[in-house]
Amino acid sequence: MKLKNYKVVVKGPAYTANSPDDFHYMDDAIFCVDHYGYISDIYMPQHEKYSTVINIARSEDYLYELKKGQYILPGFIDLHIHAPQWPNLGKSLDRPLEQWLQQYTFPLEARYADLDFARKTYNHLVSTLLSHGTTTAVYFATVHRESSLELGKICLELGQRALIGKVAMDDVNNCPDYYRDCSAEHAISETRRFIRELLALPGNEKGNVLPVITPRFIPCCSDELLSGLGEIAKETGCHIQTHCSESDWEHNFVIERYGVTDSQALYNYGLMTSKTILAHCNHISDDDMSIIESASAGIAHCPLSNFYFANSVFPLRHVLNKNINTGLGSDISAGHSPSIFEVCRHAITASKALNDGVNSQLSSEVRGYTGSSVSFREAFWLATGGGGKVLDLPIGQLREGYFFDAMVVDTNGPDSDIIIYDDDTTEDILQKLIYNTQRNNICKVWVNGENVLNKHK
């Protein structure tokens, strides 16, 4: 029997999801990863090649076998991270969004003109995210092209799949003089150059690190800049990321400026495409949802930071019912946790709050928005396959033809909070993993079939 030449074969119980309400448990599966990092074959114990593949992989030392109590999950996808804000994690969350930006965030981001500071911070950030099982990260960097490229180099060095944007922001009324692009023309030129240079980084021949066109948000961008970035999107086909209708302030600012919402304005500027990642979207209307859905754009739901800055709960169930591509984001540092497991939990909690209501002085009949809850199954999808659909990349699922980006959760690891009993069903176990996994439970992480967890230890 002739067998393919694999890079690694991984054997063990695994969970994956094909849709928000359809997860699969594969007991003692073997995942055969080719030399390009794709899952070439998946065999279950009853398959005729199962034992042969295991024996050859073991004899040639490329078999990784899970121990009892360990489970394979797809690597998590974080759709919204402000990489330069990592030093502010857990800081100043008691301030309004506008004040938080002007007094804390912009001064910190301005420091990334210093490449040494950028390297030190970004190394620590990427290493931490990998240790939490985040195999794909979508980053806002800063206005500085050089340090934004350094983030790309670090992701390549440590093995994380990443999409990185040099932030574009030039509006003199809403950006401080010490931290903004000096003109729309300059921002557009630097964005073009960043795209070229990031794609050409040594070691990026497979495109593991991709550029993202990144207007920070409409209040920080002039009309000329938004128009120019839309032209770049049309010319290059690059991904696009920005904030959309996050808070009352931002949402109303755009309506007062243009007479239309964020979603419509972004569409008008050519910035709403199938590769657009819209962070937050808490205040979008049904008309906005129709614009987003018709463009096949995606939403990065950031439940943790929304509690602090969005002034509302994101209508996640409503968006899912409209078949809008949606995934999860940590929104570091407006979100104070780097763990997408934690984001899953907050997404579930936020949906319950919206469903049941929060004002006990109102009667139960009018207190909540009934039908808004989501389950752990849907949260699992959002963290994995949902994020992959938003990015339109073959990631987030354990299936043939997808990249082997995965983690191993060890329920028996040191100081584990996860207890599995003999009468726990496979659904019970997945629920326990979603609710209880901590950083210390994650013992193995692969990106493209490459072990990346030990690179930073």
C-alpha positions as CSV (number, residue, x, y, z in Angstrom):
1,M,0.0,0.0,0.0
2,K,1.6,3.3,-1.2
3,L,1.3,6.2,1.3
4,K,1.9,9.9,0.9
5,N,4.8,11.5,2.5
6,Y,3.5,13.6,5.4
7,K,5.1,16.3,7.5
8,V,3.3,15.3,10.7
9,V,0.6,12.9,11.7
10,V,-1.5,13.8,14.8
11,K,-3.6,11.1,16.6
12,G,-6.3,11.8,19.1
13,P,-9.8,12.9,19.9
14,A,-10.8,16.1,18.2
15,Y,-13.6,18.7,17.9
16,T,-14.4,20.8,15.0
17,A,-17.5,22.8,13.7
18,N,-19.0,23.2,10.2
19,S,-21.5,25.8,11.2
20,P,-22.9,27.6,14.3
21,D,-25.0,24.7,15.3
22,D,-23.1,21.8,13.9
23,F,-20.0,20.6,15.7
24,H,-18.3,17.2,15.2
25,Y,-16.5,14.9,17.6
26,M,-13.9,12.6,16.0
27,D,-12.8,9.9,18.4
28,D,-9.1,8.9,17.9
29,A,-8.8,10.4,14.5
30,I,-5.5,10.8,12.7
31,F,-4.8,14.1,10.9
32,C,-2.2,13.7,8.2
33,V,-0.5,17.0,7.3
34,D,1.4,17.5,4.1
35,H,4.6,19.6,3.6
36,Y,2.6,22.7,2.7
37,G,0.8,22.6,6.1
38,Y,-2.6,21.4,4.8
39,I,-4.6,18.6,6.2
40,S,-4.2,16.1,3.4
41,D,-6.1,13.2,4.9
42,I,-8.2,12.4,7.9
43,Y,-8.6,8.7,8.9
44,M,-10.8,7.2,11.5
45,P,-10.0,3.9,13.2
46,Q,-12.2,1.8,10.8
47,H,-10.3,3.0,7.7
48,E,-8.1,0.4,6.0
49,K,-5.1,2.8,6.1
50,Y,-5.4,3.8,9.7
51,S,-3.0,1.4,11.3
52,T,-0.5,1.5,8.5
53,V,-0.3,5.3,8.6
54,I,0.2,5.2,12.4
55,N,2.9,2.5,12.2
56,I,4.9,4.3,9.5
57,A,4.6,7.7,11.1
58,R,5.7,6.3,14.5
59,S,8.7,4.4,12.9
60,E,9.8,7.5,11.1
61,D,9.2,9.8,14.1
62,Y,6.6,12.2,12.8
63,L,3.6,10.9,14.8
64,Y,2.2,12.9,17.7
65,E,-0.1,10.9,19.9
66,L,-2.4,12.6,22.5
67,K,-2.6,11.2,26.0
68,K,-5.8,10.4,27.8
69,G,-7.6,13.5,28.8
70,Q,-6.2,15.6,25.9
71,Y,-8.3,17.0,23.0
72,I,-7.5,18.6,19.6
73,L,-9.3,21.8,18.7
74,P,-8.8,24.1,15.7
75,G,-6.6,27.0,16.4
76,F,-8.5,30.1,17.5
77,I,-8.9,33.2,15.2
78,D,-8.7,36.6,16.8
79,L,-10.2,39.1,14.4
80,H,-9.5,42.3,16.2
81,I,-6.3,43.2,18.1
82,H,-4.6,46.5,18.7
83,A,-1.1,45.2,18.9
84,P,0.6,48.4,20.2
85,Q,-1.9,48.7,23.1
86,W,-0.5,45.5,24.7
87,P,1.2,47.5,27.5
88,N,-2.1,49.1,28.5
89,L,-3.9,45.7,29.0
90,G,-6.2,46.2,32.0
91,K,-5.6,49.9,32.3
92,S,-7.9,53.0,32.1
93,L,-11.1,51.0,31.2
94,D,-13.1,53.3,33.5
95,R,-12.8,56.2,31.0
96,P,-15.1,57.1,28.1
97,L,-13.9,56.0,24.6
98,E,-12.9,59.5,23.4
99,Q,-10.9,60.2,26.6
100,W,-9.4,56.7,26.6
101,L,-8.1,57.3,23.0
102,Q,-6.8,60.8,23.5
103,Q,-5.3,60.5,26.9
104,Y,-4.0,56.9,27.0
105,T,-4.1,55.2,23.7
106,F,-2.7,57.7,21.2
107,P,0.3,58.6,23.5
108,L,1.2,54.9,23.8
109,E,0.9,54.2,20.1
110,A,3.1,57.2,19.3
111,R,5.9,55.4,21.1
112,Y,6.2,52.8,18.3
113,A,8.4,55.2,16.3
114,D,11.0,53.5,18.6
115,L,11.8,50.1,16.9
116,D,13.4,48.7,20.0
117,F,10.3,49.4,22.0
118,A,8.1,47.9,19.2
119,R,10.2,44.7,19.0
120,K,10.1,44.0,22.8
121,T,6.4,44.6,23.0
122,Y,5.4,42.7,19.9
123,N,7.5,39.7,20.8
124,H,5.8,39.4,24.1
125,L,2.3,39.9,22.6
126,V,2.7,37.3,19.8
127,S,4.2,34.8,22.2
128,T,1.4,35.2,24.7
129,L,-1.3,34.9,22.1
130,L,0.2,31.7,20.7
131,S,0.3,30.2,24.2
132,H,-3.4,30.9,24.5
133,G,-4.1,29.0,21.3
134,T,-4.5,32.0,18.9
135,T,-3.1,30.7,15.7
136,T,-4.4,33.5,13.5
137,A,-4.4,37.2,14.6
138,V,-5.7,40.3,12.8
139,Y,-3.7,43.3,14.0
140,F,-4.1,47.0,13.9
141,A,-0.5,48.3,14.2
142,T,0.3,52.0,14.3
143,V,0.9,54.8,11.7
144,H,4.6,53.8,11.6
145,R,5.4,51.7,8.6
146,E,8.7,50.5,10.0
147,S,7.4,49.1,13.3
148,S,4.4,47.7,11.6
149,L,6.8,45.7,9.4
150,E,8.6,44.6,12.6
151,L,5.3,43.0,13.8
152,G,5.2,41.1,10.5
153,K,8.7,39.9,11.0
154,I,8.0,38.7,14.5
155,C,4.9,36.8,13.5
156,L,6.9,35.0,10.8
157,E,9.7,34.3,13.3
158,L,7.4,32.9,16.0
159,G,5.1,31.1,13.5
160,Q,1.8,32.9,13.9
161,R,-0.5,33.4,11.0
162,A,-1.3,37.1,10.9
163,L,-3.0,39.9,9.0
164,I,-1.4,43.3,9.8
165,G,-2.5,46.8,9.0
166,K,-0.5,50.0,9.1
167,V,-3.0,52.3,10.6
168,A,-4.1,55.3,8.4
169,M,-5.4,58.4,10.2
170,D,-5.0,62.0,9.1
171,D,-8.0,64.1,10.3
172,V,-6.5,67.1,12.1
173,N,-9.6,67.6,14.2
174,N,-9.7,64.1,15.8
175,C,-6.1,63.0,15.7
176,P,-3.4,64.6,17.8
177,D,-0.6,66.5,16.1
178,Y,2.0,64.2,17.5
179,Y,0.3,61.0,16.2
180,R,-1.2,61.0,12.8
181,D,-0.3,60.8,9.1
182,C,0.8,64.2,8.0
183,S,-1.5,64.2,5.0
184,A,-3.9,61.9,3.2
185,E,-1.4,61.7,0.3
186,H,1.3,60.5,2.7
187,A,-1.0,57.9,4.4
188,I,-2.1,56.5,1.0
189,S,1.5,56.3,-0.2
190,E,2.7,54.6,3.0
191,T,-0.1,52.1,2.9
192,R,0.9,51.1,-0.7
193,R,4.5,50.8,0.4
194,F,3.6,48.8,3.5
195,I,1.6,46.3,1.4
196,R,4.5,45.7,-0.9
197,E,7.1,45.4,1.8
198,L,5.1,43.1,4.1
199,L,4.4,40.7,1.3
200,A,8.1,40.7,0.3
201,L,9.4,40.0,3.8
202,P,11.9,37.1,3.9
203,G,10.1,33.9,5.0
204,N,6.8,35.1,3.8
205,E,6.8,33.3,0.5
206,K,3.7,31.3,1.5
207,G,1.8,34.4,2.5
208,N,1.5,33.5,6.2
209,V,1.5,37.2,6.9
210,L,-0.9,39.3,4.9
211,P,-1.4,43.1,4.7
212,V,-4.7,44.8,5.7
213,I,-5.8,48.2,4.5
214,T,-6.6,50.0,7.8
215,P,-8.5,53.3,8.1
216,R,-8.7,53.5,11.9
217,F,-12.3,54.6,11.8
218,I,-14.1,57.3,10.0
219,P,-13.8,60.0,12.6
220,C,-10.0,59.9,12.3
221,C,-9.9,59.9,8.4
222,S,-10.4,62.6,5.9
223,D,-12.6,62.1,2.8
224,E,-9.5,62.1,0.6
225,L,-7.9,59.4,2.7
226,L,-11.0,57.2,2.7
227,S,-11.4,57.6,-1.0
228,G,-7.7,56.7,-1.6
229,L,-7.8,53.6,0.6
230,G,-10.9,52.5,-1.3
231,E,-8.9,52.8,-4.6
232,I,-6.1,50.7,-3.1
233,A,-8.6,48.0,-2.0
234,K,-9.9,47.9,-5.6
235,E,-6.4,47.6,-7.1
236,T,-4.9,45.1,-4.7
237,G,-7.8,43.0,-3.4
238,C,-6.3,43.2,0.1
239,H,-8.2,42.7,3.3
240,I,-9.7,45.8,4.9
241,Q,-10.3,46.4,8.6
242,T,-11.9,49.3,10.5
243,H,-14.2,50.1,13.4
244,C,-17.9,50.3,12.6
245,S,-20.7,51.8,14.7
246,E,-18.9,50.8,17.9
247,S,-20.3,53.5,20.3
248,D,-23.0,56.1,20.4
249,W,-20.4,58.7,19.9
250,E,-18.8,57.1,16.8
251,H,-22.1,56.0,15.3
252,N,-23.6,59.5,15.6
253,F,-20.5,61.3,14.5
254,V,-20.6,59.6,11.1
255,I,-24.3,60.2,10.7
256,E,-23.8,63.9,11.4
257,R,-20.9,64.1,9.0
258,Y,-22.4,62.2,6.1
259,G,-26.1,61.8,6.7
260,V,-25.6,58.0,6.5
261,T,-24.3,55.3,8.9
262,D,-20.8,53.8,9.0
263,S,-21.8,50.8,6.9
264,Q,-23.2,52.9,4.1
265,A,-20.3,55.4,4.2
266,L,-17.7,52.6,4.0
267,Y,-19.6,51.0,1.1
268,N,-19.7,54.4,-0.7
269,Y,-15.9,54.6,-0.4
270,G,-15.3,51.1,-1.7
271,L,-14.2,49.8,1.7
272,M,-17.0,47.3,2.1
273,T,-16.0,44.1,0.3
274,S,-15.9,40.3,0.9
275,K,-12.5,40.9,2.6
276,T,-13.7,43.6,5.0
277,I,-13.5,43.0,8.8
278,L,-15.8,45.4,10.7
279,A,-15.0,45.6,14.4
280,H,-17.9,45.8,16.8
281,C,-21.0,47.0,14.8
282,N,-23.1,47.3,18.0
283,H,-25.3,50.0,16.7
284,I,-25.9,48.7,13.1
285,S,-29.5,48.7,11.8
286,D,-31.2,46.1,9.7
287,D,-30.4,48.2,6.7
288,D,-26.7,48.2,7.7
289,M,-26.9,44.4,8.1
290,S,-28.3,44.1,4.6
291,I,-25.3,46.2,3.2
292,I,-22.8,44.0,5.1
293,E,-24.5,40.8,4.1
294,S,-24.8,41.8,0.4
295,A,-21.0,42.6,0.3
296,S,-20.2,39.3,2.1
297,A,-18.2,41.4,4.6
298,G,-17.6,40.1,8.1
299,I,-18.0,41.3,11.7
300,A,-15.5,40.9,14.5
301,H,-17.6,40.6,17.6
302,C,-15.7,41.9,20.7
303,P,-18.0,41.3,23.7
304,L,-15.5,42.0,26.4
305,S,-14.5,45.5,25.2
306,N,-18.1,46.2,24.3
307,F,-19.0,46.1,28.0
308,Y,-16.7,49.1,28.5
309,F,-17.0,51.2,25.4
310,A,-19.9,50.3,23.1
311,N,-22.9,51.6,25.2
312,S,-24.9,48.6,24.1
313,V,-24.9,44.8,23.6
314,F,-24.2,43.5,20.1
315,P,-27.2,41.7,18.6
316,L,-25.2,38.5,17.9
317,R,-28.2,36.2,17.5
318,H,-29.9,38.6,15.1
319,V,-26.8,38.9,13.0
320,L,-26.3,35.1,12.9
321,N,-30.0,34.7,11.9
322,K,-29.2,37.0,8.9
323,N,-26.3,34.7,7.9
324,I,-23.7,37.5,8.2
325,N,-20.2,36.2,8.5
326,T,-19.1,36.7,12.1
327,G,-16.2,35.8,14.3
328,L,-14.6,36.9,17.6
329,G,-12.1,39.5,18.6
330,S,-10.3,40.2,21.9
331,D,-9.9,43.9,21.1
332,I,-6.8,44.2,23.1
333,S,-6.5,46.5,25.1
334,A,-10.1,47.7,25.3
335,G,-10.6,44.0,26.0
336,H,-8.4,43.0,29.0
337,S,-7.9,39.3,28.1
338,P,-5.7,37.8,25.4
339,S,-7.7,34.5,25.5
340,I,-10.3,33.7,22.9
341,F,-11.7,31.1,25.3
342,E,-12.5,34.0,27.6
343,V,-14.0,35.9,24.6
344,C,-16.3,32.9,23.9
345,R,-17.5,33.0,27.5
346,H,-18.2,36.8,27.3
347,A,-20.0,36.3,24.0
348,I,-22.4,33.8,25.7
349,T,-22.8,36.0,28.8
350,A,-23.5,39.2,26.7
351,S,-26.2,37.3,24.7
352,K,-27.8,36.1,27.9
353,A,-27.9,39.6,29.2
354,L,-29.5,40.9,26.1
355,N,-32.0,38.0,26.1
356,D,-33.0,38.4,29.8
357,G,-32.5,42.1,30.3
358,V,-30.6,43.9,33.0
359,N,-33.1,46.3,34.7
360,S,-34.8,44.4,37.5
361,Q,-37.2,47.3,37.9
362,L,-38.9,46.3,34.6
363,S,-41.2,43.4,34.3
364,S,-39.8,40.2,32.8
365,E,-42.0,40.6,29.8
366,V,-40.3,43.8,28.7
367,R,-36.9,43.5,30.4
368,G,-35.0,41.6,27.7
369,Y,-34.9,40.9,24.0
370,T,-36.2,37.4,23.9
371,G,-34.5,35.0,21.5
372,S,-31.0,36.6,21.8
373,S,-29.1,33.9,23.6
374,V,-26.3,31.9,21.9
375,S,-24.8,28.7,23.2
376,F,-21.3,27.3,23.7
377,R,-21.6,25.5,20.4
378,E,-22.1,28.8,18.5
379,A,-19.3,30.4,20.5
380,F,-17.0,27.6,19.4
381,W,-17.9,28.1,15.8
382,L,-17.3,31.9,16.0
383,A,-13.8,31.3,17.5
384,T,-12.9,28.9,14.7
385,G,-14.8,28.4,11.5
386,G,-16.6,31.7,11.8
387,G,-13.4,33.6,11.9
388,G,-12.1,31.6,8.9
389,K,-15.2,32.5,6.9
390,V,-14.8,36.2,7.7
391,L,-11.2,36.1,6.5
392,D,-12.1,33.9,3.5
393,L,-9.1,31.6,4.3
394,P,-9.0,27.8,4.7
395,I,-8.6,27.9,8.5
396,G,-10.6,27.3,11.6
397,Q,-11.8,23.8,10.8
398,L,-10.2,20.4,11.1
399,R,-11.1,19.2,7.6
400,E,-9.2,18.1,4.5
401,G,-7.9,20.9,2.4
402,Y,-7.6,23.3,5.4
403,F,-4.4,24.4,7.1
404,F,-3.5,22.4,10.1
405,D,-3.8,25.2,12.7
406,A,-4.6,23.5,15.9
407,M,-4.1,23.2,19.7
408,V,-4.1,20.4,22.2
409,V,-6.0,21.1,25.5
410,D,-4.8,18.9,28.3
411,T,-7.5,18.5,31.0
412,N,-5.0,16.6,33.2
413,G,-2.3,19.3,33.1
414,P,-0.9,21.0,36.2
415,D,-3.4,23.1,38.2
416,S,-6.2,22.2,35.7
417,D,-9.7,23.4,36.4
418,I,-11.2,20.9,34.0
419,I,-12.6,17.7,35.4
420,I,-13.9,15.0,33.0
421,Y,-16.0,12.2,34.3
422,D,-16.9,8.9,32.7
423,D,-20.5,9.8,32.3
424,D,-19.7,13.1,30.5
425,T,-20.9,13.0,26.9
426,T,-18.8,14.4,24.1
427,E,-21.0,17.5,24.1
428,D,-20.5,17.9,27.9
429,I,-16.7,17.7,27.3
430,L,-16.7,20.4,24.7
431,Q,-18.8,22.6,26.9
432,K,-16.3,22.1,29.7
433,L,-13.4,22.9,27.4
434,I,-15.0,26.2,26.3
435,Y,-15.9,27.3,29.8
436,N,-12.9,26.1,31.7
437,T,-9.7,26.0,29.5
438,Q,-6.9,28.3,30.8
439,R,-3.5,29.0,29.4
440,N,-1.9,26.2,31.5
441,N,-4.2,23.6,29.8
442,I,-2.9,24.4,26.3
443,C,0.1,22.1,25.8
444,K,0.6,22.1,22.0
445,V,0.0,24.5,19.2
446,W,0.5,24.1,15.5
447,V,0.3,26.6,12.6
448,N,0.7,25.1,9.1
449,G,1.5,21.8,10.8
450,E,4.5,23.4,12.5
451,N,4.9,23.3,16.2
452,V,5.0,26.9,17.4
453,L,4.3,26.7,21.1
454,N,7.9,25.9,22.1
455,K,9.5,28.6,19.9
456,H,9.0,31.3,22.5
457,K,9.7,29.3,25.7
